[in-house]
Every structure is written in structure tokens, then in C-alpha cells.
Amino acid sequence: MRIGVLTGGGDCPGLNAVIRAVVRKGVAEYGHEFIGFRDGWRGPLEAKTMPLGIPEVRGILPRGGTILRSSRTNPFKVDGGVEKVRANLSELEVDALIAIGGEDTLGVAKKLTDLDIPVVGVPKTIDNDLGATDYTFGFDTAVNIASEAIDRLHTTAESHHRCVVVEVMGRHAGWIALHSGLAGGANAILVPERRFSVAEVVGFVESRFRTDFSPIIVVAEGAQPIEGEMVTQNAELDAFGHVRLGGVGQWLSDQIEKETGKESRAVVLGHVQRGGTPTAFDRVLATRFGLHAIDAVHEGDFGKMVALRGTDIVRVKLEEATAELKTVPQERLDEAKIFFG
Ligand code: F6P
């Protein structure tokens, strides 16, 4: 078989580990051939390819990003896009595709499978918000980066008797905020799932200052206050069709300064959380996803996505992959409350 591989959407530590596992097992065990599609779905759409074999995947396991590059191109939003994809796959003699991506990339994979273009999906997002899998690779790396940043911010905040508001990624779900906040000993964790009260946060900040320790507030980029309007700026699509968030950290920090009379700083971790080498956990998860994805392709089990359930890798239908967003449940927030203030 000749199999095309692509990575779509925002990048994520562990993408290269998936690609490597797919190619290593596909070549060594099944004798398949591979072709790399560049820039997500733009690859099959515009026939943008690169060689993908054992030499290309050598040494990429610890590398962040994706050797295939990525984009948020959606062939269903391009005139005649699906026909172009079909024609290019036929021209390049590609029998099947492995698409590694989040909600959007897997949504395209599902629709193409329905149109008899055989695809197997691999889930990825640092946000860990895909309902069909217990974890996605990239999340553990992001949490480790954010936790280390919080550790560092504790010491500088204390030296200056300041509050620090750390804004982490998480547009719809607060998993990174919850886990990094718990690991880093935050005094409040604010997530998109539940509007926060500025008055309550100010209360936490004041009580923390009373113990002569400096407060650290972790806020997910999609979190919103109860009071007033949505504070997220630039929430509209930008010129490239991407959602631009950011702003809630600075906004909250300003509110805290105003209400408490204490100095506060906002730190936006941004894409630092997505770059660089994956943790060992993410390398192992990504590798296992890759090994199981090539098995699915070899068996002709298309329209499926590999997923983690407990400690097992299973296959679920692609429609399940994109059906439900996995948000932080109330119990997980309540659990963390003992550390607030
Ligand atoms: O979906 C993952 C994510 O990291 C979100 O948390 C964030 O809002 C978004 O990607 C930002 O991606 P980009 O800046 O690449 O559009």
C-alpha cells in the first residue's frame, strides 16, 4: 500500500513521534510505502508532498513541531476542494491517508471517509479536550511547561510582594489551567467552563498576601468573569481565519491592582506551551497512537480514530472523535478549591 500522512491544525509536541512510529512499523512490519503531505489538508489539496521513509523519520522522536508542517486548510471550504483531493490522491497513487489532528482535521477526515476516501485519524491537541480519548499527546508537555513557569513566577512574585496572573492556553476547556495550577500550587484556577467572580479572586489575593506569600492566579485564555462583558479581545477570526484570544490575564491583573492596591503582573505563556521537545509520557502516547493507526490502515479499518481508554489504545468511529468536547467537570474544580486563597 502507498499511504499518505499529514498533520493539521495547531502544532503539538509528539506529532513527529506519531509520524516516526507509523513509518517505522509500516515499512518494517507491513512493507508499505509512505508519502508525506505538507501543510495539513493543503497537501492533498495542492499535491504538496515530501518523501517520507525511514531516513526522513530518523532522529525526529524528541523534536517538537512537525516535519510535515501544518495548516488549518479545509478542502470542504475550497471550491471543488474534495474533487481536487480525490484527483491528487489518484494521481499520486495513494491508497489511504493517516490524518493527525484535532477537531477540525478529524472532522474533514470523517467527511472524506463518508465520500469513500479512506482515512484513519490520530487525535492531537495540547488542550486535551477531545471527548473520545482520555488523553491527547502534547497535553502533558504543555502542563509541564506551564508548571515550571509557575514555579519560577512564585519566587519573583514573592521577592516583590506582587501578584502574578498566569494566562495559559485553553480556548474551550480548562485542563491545562487545572493541571498546571494544581502542580504549581496556584491560589486560584479560572477556566472557561465556569465564569469567575472578580470579587472572589480579589478575596483570594488579599488572604494570600496576609500570610506574606505572593498569590499566583492561573487563568485559561477562554475564561470569562461573571461581572461585566466578555473581556477576551480579538475573539473574532483574524485575517488568516484563526481565532485570536488573549487578554483575560492582563485584564484580571489590572482589576486586582485596582481592587487590592497591590502590584500585579500578567504573564501570557502562549505558544511556549506548544513548542519544543515532548515529555516522555507524550512520546510514548504518540508512539502508541502511531503504531495502532498503521495497524488500522493495514487492516482496512477506515473511518476510525485511535484513542486512549485507561491504558489501552482502542479504535473509535471518526464521528465520535469530534462529537463531544471534553470539558473540566465541576467535581474536578471543587477538588482543587481547598488550595484557593
Ligand atoms: O487548539 C489548541 C490551541 O493551543 C488553543 O488553546 C489556542 O487558542 C490555539 O491553539 C491557538 O492557536 P494558533 O495561535 O496557532 O491559532
Boltz pocket constraint, residues with backbone or C-beta under 6 A from the ligand:
constraints:
  - pocket:
      binder: B
      contacts: [[A, 10], [A, 11], [A, 102], [A, 125], [A, 126], [A, 127], [A, 169], [A, 170], [A, 171], [A, 221], [A, 242], [A, 243], [A, 245], [A, 274]]
      max_distance: 6.0
